[in-house]
Amino acid sequence: MSEVTEAEVQRLVDTLLAEHSNDDMVGFLGAQFDAGLARMDYPVSHGGLDASPKLQDVVDAALEKAGRRYPWTRNPMGIGMCGPTIIARGTEEQQARFMRPIFTAEEIWCQLFSEPGAGSDVAGLATRAVKDGDEWVINGQKIWTSSAHIAAWGLLLARTDPEAPKHKGLTAFLIDMHQPGVEVRPIRSMAGASGFNEVFFTDAKVPDSMRIGDVGEGWRVANATLMNERVSIGSSTPARGSGLIAGAVKAWEGCNDKTPARLDRLMRTWVDAEVLRLGSLRAAAKREKGVPGPEGSVLKLLSGKVGHAVAALVVELMGPDGMLCGTYTRATSRTRNENTGEGMMNQSDPVLAFVGSPGSTIAGGTIDIQKNIVGERVLGLPREPGFDPNTPWSQIPRNG
Ligand SMILES: Cc1cc2nc3c(=O)[nH]c(=O)nc-3n(C[C@H](O)[C@H](O)[C@H](O)COP(=O)(O)OP(=O)(O)OC[C@H]3O[C@@H](n4cnc5c(N)ncnc54)[C@H](O)[C@@H]3O)c2cc1C
């Protein structure tokens, strides 16, 4: 790790802001990446300075103050999961090719893991990748793939050896989503929009140079992605009293039926939200360079529960208005605001936020699965019963 000081980082941000104040968003983000200010712990020339991740706070605070806050919602899968995985497991060529357009959001990414028969048990997936000369031929189906309808690239997990045990026969690939043989069909969620999709592969192609990690090493690659996903879903840290809980306090102020029981619920929810916030800050402070550990599951578990509880409380405090959903649209594709990148769900509408909130208790691994991970890997409890891990995947019974 390099010995960059806080003062040097501050000087670099000041220079960036002075020289690029009038750039459009993509131009500014490109300059930020080139200056090594995208993510401090990334290698030099891939958006970082090979420095302590804690120095990122200096960058973020200065950009926030200058009104140049990073637009996280533009490319959430690319920034939160696929980019960190390419840094952790990808080749130098893959890092050079992909990291910049991920950061500038010129190329949107999606994560192609879940299948109709493999969600919680994602290692049981059936999409096949068969080697043919210098390329791989992909056939199968994915589901719940967020952002696939706007994605240029996807991080794909596929089965390369059906006779190996299920965790050992997987390989990960970076797949071009705009090629023949890739069909994306949006799924409409109960929140109205279609942020996720079914994806069908029919003889789609991936060059071997776009394999990420060794053949059969896909589970390790997937774990790097999932740990990052849990951290990125679970660890946003708004200032005290802001974020989702601020909406609940506002709804309380406007509530016409302020009973002691409701006040008690508000206080309990506020405390839970504060515990989550402080836990996130602690995780960020402790986080060292590299792939995050299973403690990300604790935050993911809490954030799903707190998010849902806050959204339900807000709707209840709104009284009869909480049953109305004025901006509900049955959109067939994600309406993307090019400035904010938002559109997955209208978070500013409390009723839509409520309708969408169960999704956060499922995406990235359900609450039950996070409890299993915390039990087994953090608390050291015995593993849950299952098939002998050495059973070949082809001999494990499954639907379809
Ligand atoms: C908003 C949203 C976005 C998503 N985006 C993506 C994406 O971009 N890419 C992607 O690949 N996937 C994505 N997913 C899919 C998500 O990862 C899966 O839905 C999730 O892993 C659960 O899998 P499943 O739906 O097949 O449910 P199942 O695995 O069938 O689970 C059904 C129920 O059984 C419980 N259960 C299952 N196994 C166990 C166990 N061992 N112990 C205890 N309880 C268990 C579960 O908790 C759940 O309640 C997304 C999902 C949502 C909701």
The ligand as an SDF file (V2000), in Angstrom:
LIG
                    3D

 53 58  0  0  0  0  0  0  0  0999 V2000
  -35.1380   -6.4550   -5.8360 C   0  0  0  0  0  0  0  0  0  0  0  0
  -34.3400   -7.6790   -6.2040 C   0  0  0  0  0  0  0  0  0  0  0  0
  -33.2450   -7.5550   -7.0290 C   0  0  0  0  0  0  0  0  0  0  0  0
  -32.4900   -8.6810   -7.3890 C   0  0  0  0  0  0  0  0  0  0  0  0
  -31.4210   -8.5270   -8.2420 N   0  0  0  0  0  0  0  0  0  0  0  0
  -30.7060   -9.6200   -8.6100 C   0  0  0  0  0  0  0  0  0  0  0  0
  -29.6130   -9.4840   -9.5380 C   0  0  0  0  0  0  0  0  0  0  0  0
  -29.3040   -8.3870  -10.0230 O   0  0  0  0  0  0  0  0  0  0  0  0
  -28.9360  -10.6010   -9.9150 N   0  0  0  0  0  0  0  0  0  0  0  0
  -29.2290  -11.8390   -9.4130 C   0  0  0  0  0  0  0  0  0  0  0  0
  -28.5400  -12.7830   -9.7670 O   0  0  0  0  0  0  0  0  0  0  0  0
  -30.2600  -12.0050   -8.5480 N   0  0  0  0  0  0  0  0  0  0  0  0
  -31.0070  -10.9280   -8.1320 C   0  0  0  0  0  0  0  0  0  0  0  0
  -32.0690  -11.0820   -7.2660 N   0  0  0  0  0  0  0  0  0  0  0  0
  -32.4290  -12.4340   -6.8300 C   0  0  0  0  0  0  0  0  0  0  0  0
  -32.1210  -12.7240   -5.3640 C   0  0  0  0  0  0  0  0  0  0  0  0
  -30.7320  -12.8740   -5.1670 O   0  0  0  0  0  0  0  0  0  0  0  0
  -32.9130  -14.0060   -5.0280 C   0  0  0  0  0  0  0  0  0  0  0  0
  -34.2980  -13.6950   -5.1320 O   0  0  0  0  0  0  0  0  0  0  0  0
  -32.6100  -14.4580   -3.6170 C   0  0  0  0  0  0  0  0  0  0  0  0
  -31.2970  -14.9620   -3.5280 O   0  0  0  0  0  0  0  0  0  0  0  0
  -33.5900  -15.5570   -3.1640 C   0  0  0  0  0  0  0  0  0  0  0  0
  -33.6830  -16.5860   -4.1050 O   0  0  0  0  0  0  0  0  0  0  0  0
  -35.1110  -17.1130   -4.6060 P   0  0  0  0  0  0  0  0  0  0  0  0
  -35.9140  -15.9250   -5.0320 O   0  0  0  0  0  0  0  0  0  0  0  0
  -34.8740  -18.1870   -5.5940 O   0  0  0  0  0  0  0  0  0  0  0  0
  -35.8280  -17.7070   -3.3020 O   0  0  0  0  0  0  0  0  0  0  0  0
  -35.6270  -19.1750   -2.7070 P   0  0  0  0  0  0  0  0  0  0  0  0
  -34.1780  -19.5050   -2.6400 O   0  0  0  0  0  0  0  0  0  0  0  0
  -36.5060  -20.1080   -3.4770 O   0  0  0  0  0  0  0  0  0  0  0  0
  -36.1700  -18.9940   -1.2330 O   0  0  0  0  0  0  0  0  0  0  0  0
  -37.5680  -19.0790   -0.9020 C   0  0  0  0  0  0  0  0  0  0  0  0
  -37.7150  -18.9250    0.6250 C   0  0  0  0  0  0  0  0  0  0  0  0
  -37.0330  -20.0240    1.3030 O   0  0  0  0  0  0  0  0  0  0  0  0
  -36.0910  -19.5100    2.2430 C   0  0  0  0  0  0  0  0  0  0  0  0
  -34.8890  -20.3530    2.2350 N   0  0  0  0  0  0  0  0  0  0  0  0
  -34.2770  -20.8760    1.1360 C   0  0  0  0  0  0  0  0  0  0  0  0
  -33.1930  -21.5910    1.5080 N   0  0  0  0  0  0  0  0  0  0  0  0
  -33.1150  -21.5160    2.8730 C   0  0  0  0  0  0  0  0  0  0  0  0
  -32.2070  -22.0460    3.8480 C   0  0  0  0  0  0  0  0  0  0  0  0
  -31.1540  -22.7860    3.4730 N   0  0  0  0  0  0  0  0  0  0  0  0
  -32.4290  -21.7400    5.1580 N   0  0  0  0  0  0  0  0  0  0  0  0
  -33.4890  -20.9840    5.5270 C   0  0  0  0  0  0  0  0  0  0  0  0
  -34.3980  -20.4710    4.6480 N   0  0  0  0  0  0  0  0  0  0  0  0
  -34.2060  -20.7240    3.3430 C   0  0  0  0  0  0  0  0  0  0  0  0
  -35.7470  -18.1030    1.7300 C   0  0  0  0  0  0  0  0  0  0  0  0
  -35.3150  -17.2690    2.7980 O   0  0  0  0  0  0  0  0  0  0  0  0
  -37.0870  -17.6390    1.1520 C   0  0  0  0  0  0  0  0  0  0  0  0
  -37.8920  -17.1200    2.1920 O   0  0  0  0  0  0  0  0  0  0  0  0
  -32.8300   -9.9690   -6.8850 C   0  0  0  0  0  0  0  0  0  0  0  0
  -33.9580  -10.0970   -6.0380 C   0  0  0  0  0  0  0  0  0  0  0  0
  -34.7010   -8.9710   -5.7030 C   0  0  0  0  0  0  0  0  0  0  0  0
  -35.8870   -9.1470   -4.7840 C   0  0  0  0  0  0  0  0  0  0  0  0
  1  2  1  0
  2  3  1  0
  2 52  2  0
  3  4  2  0
  4  5  1  0
  4 50  1  0
  5  6  2  0
  6  7  1  0
  6 13  1  0
  7  8  2  0
  7  9  1  0
  9 10  1  0
 10 11  2  0
 10 12  1  0
 12 13  2  0
 13 14  1  0
 14 15  1  0
 14 50  1  0
 15 16  1  0
 16 17  1  0
 16 18  1  0
 18 19  1  0
 18 20  1  0
 20 21  1  0
 20 22  1  0
 22 23  1  0
 23 24  1  0
 24 25  2  0
 24 26  1  0
 24 27  1  0
 27 28  1  0
 28 29  2  0
 28 30  1  0
 28 31  1  0
 31 32  1  0
 32 33  1  0
 33 34  1  0
 33 48  1  0
 34 35  1  0
 35 36  1  0
 35 46  1  0
 36 37  1  0
 36 45  1  0
 37 38  2  0
 38 39  1  0
 39 40  1  0
 39 45  2  0
 40 41  1  0
 40 42  2  0
 42 43  1  0
 43 44  2  0
 44 45  1  0
 46 47  1  0
 46 48  1  0
 48 49  1  0
 50 51  2  0
 51 52  1  0
 52 53  1  0
M  END
$$$$
